[in-house]
Amino acid sequence: MSVASGTNGTAPRPATASAFAPGVLTNDDVMLTPQPSPGDSVVAFDIPGVHVGTAEYAEGPTGCTVIHVPGGARTAIDARGGAVGMSGGYGFHQAIVLAGGSVYGLEAAAGVSTALLHRAENRTHWAALQHVSGSVIYDFSVRDTAIAPDLALGKAALDNAVEGRFPVGRCGAGRSASVGKIDFSRAEFAGQGAAFGRYGELKVLVATVVNAVGVIVDRDGTVVRGNYHAETGERRMPADDYAAAAAGTGTARTASGNTTLTVVVTNAKLNDVALKQFATQVHSSMHRAIHPFHTELDGDTLYALTTDEVELQGVNATGFGALASELAWDAVLASAR
């Protein structure tokens, strides 16, 4: 396949729109077995006590990603856009579950919650409760099944979790993610990406599942995934197509059913106010990598977790947020490769 011009070497990866035909397969119509979902590569990270696991149903195809912090982590959540799909929403977590399947995929988080209850020997004392939140992307637009992540798939992803490795590519919750849906005929498959940074003793992991209306943009302004015009072999900034549509010389039938999910994990000690602002700052910075972002057709959600181990050194919370924001851009770009 030829490489599209102006795409930084990324070959076109067109997404095929679902026919949304009646009578498609559901979880009840087939014997589903969770499969590994290793992705194209792995981003190594060094934050002890943070485990990541993925699993998928090839029949979907759809999947889920679990970030498990057995020791727990204080959390700030920044949710934007007009279509947020989330369960839980706690200020402290043992696990975050990201999944496909839209609202039906929230069941995967319940599977992780039950599995962690059993790991805690079914203890239900207040101090033993396992806090799990789930967030979902709408990935039905590129597939012709109604199969969704469920209890079993969530548990499988948790069972697959290992410390220090984050699978990237078309895997986990990003198995059927797509971007650049300014007109669905120009959409492309994306996936999930991650980036890790170390600044002295400070550490940050940023991971994201990109299923956005918008396109993915590199630091030089080049669109690297989404809104691909096959007739010219180019990817365009959405504003160009919206301007043409407004002038009556082009089309921009923006597709509904989108969302970008992001998890930031750090060892930096940040008080509650600083952690909340950190989440907002990093989430806001992702506008540089995804355009447009936080639209009425997106349900963008970012979880910022801290293990509270290391005092900020040499930078304040704002400077630390700037460092994490660059990693967020790297993670978005990794989802497009």
BAMARSE-140874 format. One record per residue (C-alpha): residue number from 1; x, y, z. Coordinates in steps of 0.05 Angstrom, whole numbers, plus 32768, in hexadecimal, padded with zeros to 4 digits. Layout:
[pt NUM [X Y Z]]
...
end
This chain:
[pt 1 [8000 8000 8000]]
[pt 2 [801B 8044 7FEE]]
[pt 3 [802C 8076 8024]]
[pt 4 [7FFF 80B3 8025]]
[pt 5 [8024 80F4 8018]]
[pt 6 [802F 8121 8054]]
[pt 7 [8021 80EA 8086]]
[pt 8 [8066 80E0 80A6]]
[pt 9 [806A 809B 8086]]
[pt 10 [802A 807F 80A3]]
[pt 11 [8008 8054 806F]]
[pt 12 [7FBC 805E 8069]]
[pt 13 [7F94 8033 8099]]
[pt 14 [7F4B 8040 8083]]
[pt 15 [7F14 802C 80B2]]
[pt 16 [7ED8 8009 8094]]
[pt 17 [7E95 8023 80AD]]
[pt 18 [7E64 7FF3 80CD]]
[pt 19 [7E25 7FE3 80A8]]
[pt 20 [7DFF 7FE1 80EA]]
[pt 21 [7DD6 7FA7 80CE]]
[pt 22 [7DA1 7F87 80FB]]
[pt 23 [7DAE 7F42 8119]]
[pt 24 [7DF9 7F4A 8123]]
[pt 25 [7E1E 7F1E 8154]]
[pt 26 [7E1B 7F2E 819E]]
[pt 27 [7E3F 7F10 81D9]]
[pt 28 [7E06 7EDE 81E1]]
[pt 29 [7E0B 7EC3 819A]]
[pt 30 [7E51 7EA6 819C]]
[pt 31 [7E7F 7E84 81CE]]
[pt 32 [7EB1 7EBC 81DC]]
[pt 33 [7EF6 7EAE 81F6]]
[pt 34 [7F22 7EE8 820C]]
[pt 35 [7F61 7EED 81E2]]
[pt 36 [7FA4 7F0F 81EF]]
[pt 37 [7FA9 7F54 81D1]]
[pt 38 [7FF4 7F63 81CE]]
[pt 39 [7FF3 7F9C 819B]]
[pt 40 [802C 7FAD 816C]]
[pt 41 [805F 7FBE 81A1]]
[pt 42 [8067 7FCE 81EB]]
[pt 43 [807A 800E 820F]]
[pt 44 [80A4 7FFD 824C]]
[pt 45 [809A 8026 828B]]
[pt 46 [80B8 8027 82D1]]
[pt 47 [8083 8036 8304]]
[pt 48 [8083 7FFD 8336]]
[pt 49 [803E 7FE4 834A]]
[pt 50 [801C 7FF7 8308]]
[pt 51 [8004 7FBD 82DE]]
[pt 52 [7FE4 7FBE 8298]]
[pt 53 [7FBD 7F88 8276]]
[pt 54 [7F96 7F81 8235]]
[pt 55 [7F65 7F4F 8217]]
[pt 56 [7F37 7F4D 81DB]]
[pt 57 [7EFF 7F29 81B8]]
[pt 58 [7F16 7F1D 8171]]
[pt 59 [7ECE 7F12 815E]]
[pt 60 [7EBE 7F5B 816C]]
[pt 61 [7EF3 7F6F 8162]]
[pt 62 [7EF5 7F95 81A4]]
[pt 63 [7F1D 7F95 81E3]]
[pt 64 [7F2F 7FB3 8226]]
[pt 65 [7F6B 7FCD 824B]]
[pt 66 [7F75 7FCB 8296]]
[pt 67 [7FA5 7FF7 82BE]]
[pt 68 [7FAB 7FD5 8302]]
[pt 69 [7FCB 7FF7 833E]]
[pt 70 [7FC4 7FC5 8378]]
[pt 71 [7FDC 7FF7 83AB]]
[pt 72 [7FAA 802B 8394]]
[pt 73 [7FB5 8071 8379]]
[pt 74 [7F94 80B4 8385]]
[pt 75 [7F70 80CA 8346]]
[pt 76 [7F57 8109 8323]]
[pt 77 [7F28 8102 82E8]]
[pt 78 [7F1E 8134 82AF]]
[pt 79 [7EE2 8121 8284]]
[pt 80 [7ECD 814B 8249]]
[pt 81 [7EA5 8148 8209]]
[pt 82 [7E5C 8138 81FF]]
[pt 83 [7E5D 80EC 8203]]
[pt 84 [7E84 80D5 8240]]
[pt 85 [7E7A 808B 8251]]
[pt 86 [7E94 807C 8297]]
[pt 87 [7E86 8053 82D5]]
[pt 88 [7EA3 805F 8319]]
[pt 89 [7EC7 80A1 8318]]
[pt 90 [7EEA 809A 835C]]
[pt 91 [7F20 80C5 837B]]
[pt 92 [7F4A 8087 838A]]
[pt 93 [7F54 8049 835E]]
[pt 94 [7F70 8004 835C]]
[pt 95 [7F5E 7FFD 8313]]
[pt 96 [7F49 8023 82D5]]
[pt 97 [7F27 7FFC 829E]]
[pt 98 [7F24 8016 8256]]
[pt 99 [7EF8 7FF0 8225]]
[pt 100 [7ED6 7FF0 81E2]]
[pt 101 [7E8C 7FE0 81DB]]
[pt 102 [7E71 8025 81EF]]
[pt 103 [7E41 8022 822B]]
[pt 104 [7E3E 7FD6 8227]]
[pt 105 [7E8A 7FD2 8230]]
[pt 106 [7E83 7FEE 8276]]
[pt 107 [7E75 7FA7 828C]]
[pt 108 [7EBF 7F99 8286]]
[pt 109 [7ECC 7FC7 82C2]]
[pt 110 [7E9B 7F9F 82EB]]
[pt 111 [7EC2 7F60 82D9]]
[pt 112 [7F02 7F7F 82F3]]
[pt 113 [7EDF 7F97 8332]]
[pt 114 [7EC6 7F51 8342]]
[pt 115 [7F09 7F32 8333]]
[pt 116 [7F2C 7F62 8363]]
[pt 117 [7EF8 7F53 8398]]
[pt 118 [7F0B 7F09 8392]]
[pt 119 [7F55 7F1A 8395]]
[pt 120 [7F47 7F40 83D6]]
[pt 121 [7F29 7EFF 83F2]]
[pt 122 [7EE3 7F1D 83EB]]
[pt 123 [7EF1 7F4D 8424]]
[pt 124 [7EBF 7F87 8423]]
[pt 125 [7ED9 7FB1 845C]]
[pt 126 [7EDB 7FFA 8447]]
[pt 127 [7F27 7FF9 8445]]
[pt 128 [7F28 7FBB 8419]]
[pt 129 [7EFA 7FD5 83E2]]
[pt 130 [7F17 7FD4 839C]]
[pt 131 [7F09 8013 8375]]
[pt 132 [7F01 8008 832A]]
[pt 133 [7EEA 803A 82F6]]
[pt 134 [7EDA 802B 82AD]]
[pt 135 [7ED9 8055 826F]]
[pt 136 [7EC4 8041 8229]]
[pt 137 [7ECD 8053 81E0]]
[pt 138 [7E98 804A 81AB]]
[pt 139 [7EB8 8019 817B]]
[pt 140 [7E7A 7FFC 8159]]
[pt 141 [7E81 802C 811E]]
[pt 142 [7EB9 8002 80FF]]
[pt 143 [7E9D 7FBC 810B]]
[pt 144 [7E5F 7F93 80FC]]
[pt 145 [7E54 7F71 813E]]
[pt 146 [7E34 7F85 8180]]
[pt 147 [7E69 7F5F 81A8]]
[pt 148 [7E82 7F88 81E3]]
[pt 149 [7EB5 7F80 821B]]
[pt 150 [7E94 7F5D 8255]]
[pt 151 [7EA3 7F40 829B]]
[pt 152 [7ECE 7F09 827F]]
[pt 153 [7EF7 7F36 8252]]
[pt 154 [7F04 7F68 828A]]
[pt 155 [7F1C 7F30 82B8]]
[pt 156 [7F48 7F14 8280]]
[pt 157 [7F69 7F57 8275]]
[pt 158 [7F76 7F5C 82C0]]
[pt 159 [7F93 7F16 82C1]]
[pt 160 [7FC1 7F29 8288]]
[pt 161 [7FDB 7F67 82AC]]
[pt 162 [8026 7F6C 82B5]]
[pt 163 [8052 7FA1 82D4]]
[pt 164 [8079 7FD2 82AA]]
[pt 165 [805E 7FC3 8264]]
[pt 166 [8027 7FE8 823D]]
[pt 167 [8010 7FC8 81FB]]
[pt 168 [8005 7FFA 81C3]]
[pt 169 [7FE5 7FF7 817E]]
[pt 170 [7FA2 7FD9 816A]]
[pt 171 [7F98 7FB4 81AB]]
[pt 172 [7F72 7FB5 81EC]]
[pt 173 [7F3E 7FEC 81EF]]
[pt 174 [7F5B 8009 81AF]]
[pt 175 [7F4F 7FC9 8187]]
[pt 176 [7F1B 7FEB 815A]]
[pt 177 [7F2A 8034 8167]]
[pt 178 [7F27 8064 812D]]
[pt 179 [7F35 80AE 8121]]
[pt 180 [7F2A 80E7 80F1]]
[pt 181 [7EDF 80DC 80E8]]
[pt 182 [7ED2 8120 80C9]]
[pt 183 [7EB1 80F5 8094]]
[pt 184 [7EB2 80AB 80A5]]
[pt 185 [7EC9 8099 805F]]
[pt 186 [7F0A 80BB 8072]]
[pt 187 [7F13 809B 80B7]]
[pt 188 [7F4F 8070 80C9]]
[pt 189 [7F5E 803C 80FE]]
[pt 190 [7F86 8054 813A]]
[pt 191 [7F90 802E 817C]]
[pt 192 [7FAF 8038 81C0]]
[pt 193 [7FF2 8059 81CD]]
[pt 194 [801F 8067 8209]]
[pt 195 [805D 808E 821C]]
[pt 196 [8088 808E 825B]]
[pt 197 [80B6 80C4 8276]]
[pt 198 [80E8 80C8 82AF]]
[pt 199 [80FF 810B 82CB]]
[pt 200 [812F 80FD 8303]]
[pt 201 [8107 80D5 8335]]
[pt 202 [80C4 80EC 8317]]
[pt 203 [80A2 80BC 82E8]]
[pt 204 [8065 80C2 82BB]]
[pt 205 [8040 808F 828F]]
[pt 206 [800C 80AA 825E]]
[pt 207 [7FDF 8079 8239]]
[pt 208 [7FA6 8089 820A]]
[pt 209 [7F72 8067 81E0]]
[pt 210 [7F63 8095 81A5]]
[pt 211 [7F1F 808D 8185]]
[pt 212 [7F14 80D7 8175]]
[pt 213 [7EEA 80FE 8144]]
[pt 214 [7F2A 8125 8137]]
[pt 215 [7F6A 8114 8113]]
[pt 216 [7FAE 8105 8133]]
[pt 217 [7FE1 813C 8128]]
[pt 218 [802C 8138 812D]]
[pt 219 [8057 816F 814B]]
[pt 220 [8066 818C 8107]]
[pt 221 [801C 8195 80F8]]
[pt 222 [8017 8158 80CA]]
[pt 223 [7FD8 812E 80D0]]
[pt 224 [7FF2 80E7 80DB]]
[pt 225 [7FB0 80C2 80E3]]
[pt 226 [7F68 80D0 80CF]]
[pt 227 [7F41 80F9 809B]]
[pt 228 [7F66 80D5 8063]]
[pt 229 [7F50 80EA 801D]]
[pt 230 [7F5D 80AD 7FF2]]
[pt 231 [7F52 80D4 7FB1]]
[pt 232 [7F8E 8101 7FBF]]
[pt 233 [7FB7 80D5 7FEE]]
[pt 234 [7FB7 810B 8023]]
[pt 235 [7F9F 8115 806A]]
[pt 236 [7F81 8159 8079]]
[pt 237 [7F75 8183 80B6]]
[pt 238 [7F2A 8180 80C6]]
[pt 239 [7F22 81CB 80C2]]
[pt 240 [7F30 81C8 8077]]
[pt 241 [7EF7 8198 806C]]
[pt 242 [7EC8 81BE 809A]]
[pt 243 [7ED7 81FE 8074]]
[pt 244 [7EC8 81DB 8032]]
[pt 245 [7E88 81BF 804E]]
[pt 246 [7E72 8203 8067]]
[pt 247 [7E80 8220 8022]]
[pt 248 [7E59 81E9 8000]]
[pt 249 [7E95 81CD 7FDC]]
[pt 250 [7EA4 8190 8008]]
[pt 251 [7E87 815F 803B]]
[pt 252 [7E91 8156 8085]]
[pt 253 [7E5E 8124 80A0]]
[pt 254 [7E7E 811E 80E5]]
[pt 255 [7E72 80D9 8103]]
[pt 256 [7E57 80CF 814A]]
[pt 257 [7E71 809C 817B]]
[pt 258 [7EB7 80B0 8190]]
[pt 259 [7EE4 80BA 81CD]]
[pt 260 [7F2D 80BE 81E3]]
[pt 261 [7F3E 809D 8225]]
[pt 262 [7F7E 80AF 8249]]
[pt 263 [7FA0 8097 8289]]
[pt 264 [7FDB 80BB 82A8]]
[pt 265 [8001 8098 82E0]]
[pt 266 [8038 80BB 8307]]
[pt 267 [805F 80B1 8347]]
[pt 268 [805F 80FD 8355]]
[pt 269 [8040 8116 8395]]
[pt 270 [8009 8146 8381]]
[pt 271 [7FD3 815F 83B1]]
[pt 272 [7F8B 8159 839C]]
[pt 273 [7F87 819E 837D]]
[pt 274 [7FC9 8196 8357]]
[pt 275 [7FB5 8150 833F]]
[pt 276 [7F73 816A 8323]]
[pt 277 [7F95 81A3 82FF]]
[pt 278 [7FCB 8174 82E6]]
[pt 279 [7F94 8149 82C7]]
[pt 280 [7F74 8186 82A7]]
[pt 281 [7FB6 81A1 828C]]
[pt 282 [7FCB 815F 826C]]
[pt 283 [7F86 8153 824F]]
[pt 284 [7F83 8199 8232]]
[pt 285 [7FC8 8190 8212]]
[pt 286 [7FAE 8156 81E8]]
[pt 287 [7F8B 8188 81BB]]
[pt 288 [7FCE 8190 8199]]
[pt 289 [7FCF 8147 8185]]
[pt 290 [7F85 813C 8177]]
[pt 291 [7F5D 816E 814E]]
[pt 292 [7F25 817A 815B]]
[pt 293 [7F21 8160 81A3]]
[pt 294 [7EEC 815F 81DA]]
[pt 295 [7EB3 8167 81A8]]
[pt 296 [7E69 815A 81B6]]
[pt 297 [7E74 8117 8193]]
[pt 298 [7EAF 8102 81C0]]
[pt 299 [7EB0 80E8 8208]]
[pt 300 [7EF8 80F8 8218]]
[pt 301 [7F0E 80E4 825F]]
[pt 302 [7F52 80E7 8281]]
[pt 303 [7F64 80C5 82C2]]
[pt 304 [7FA1 80E0 82E7]]
[pt 305 [7FBC 80B0 831C]]
[pt 306 [7FF4 80BB 834D]]
[pt 307 [8017 8088 8379]]
[pt 308 [802F 80C2 83A5]]
[pt 309 [8078 80AE 83AC]]
[pt 310 [80A4 80E7 8396]]
[pt 311 [80A3 8132 83A5]]
[pt 312 [80A6 8160 8368]]
[pt 313 [80EE 8172 835C]]
[pt 314 [8106 81AD 8331]]
[pt 315 [80C1 81BB 8314]]
[pt 316 [807E 81CE 8331]]
[pt 317 [803C 81AC 831F]]
[pt 318 [8034 81D8 82E2]]
[pt 319 [8079 81C6 82C7]]
[pt 320 [806C 817D 82D6]]
[pt 321 [802B 8181 82B0]]
[pt 322 [8050 819E 8274]]
[pt 323 [807F 8161 8274]]
[pt 324 [8044 8131 8279]]
[pt 325 [8021 8156 8240]]
[pt 326 [805B 8148 8211]]
[pt 327 [8055 80FE 8223]]
[pt 328 [800B 8101 8215]]
[pt 329 [801A 8119 81CE]]
[pt 330 [804C 80E0 81C6]]
[pt 331 [8017 80AF 81DE]]
[pt 332 [7FE4 80C8 81AC]]
[pt 333 [8017 80C2 8174]]
[pt 334 [8027 807B 818B]]
[pt 335 [7FDD 8068 8182]]
[pt 336 [7FE2 807C 8139]]
[pt 337 [801D 8051 8125]]
end
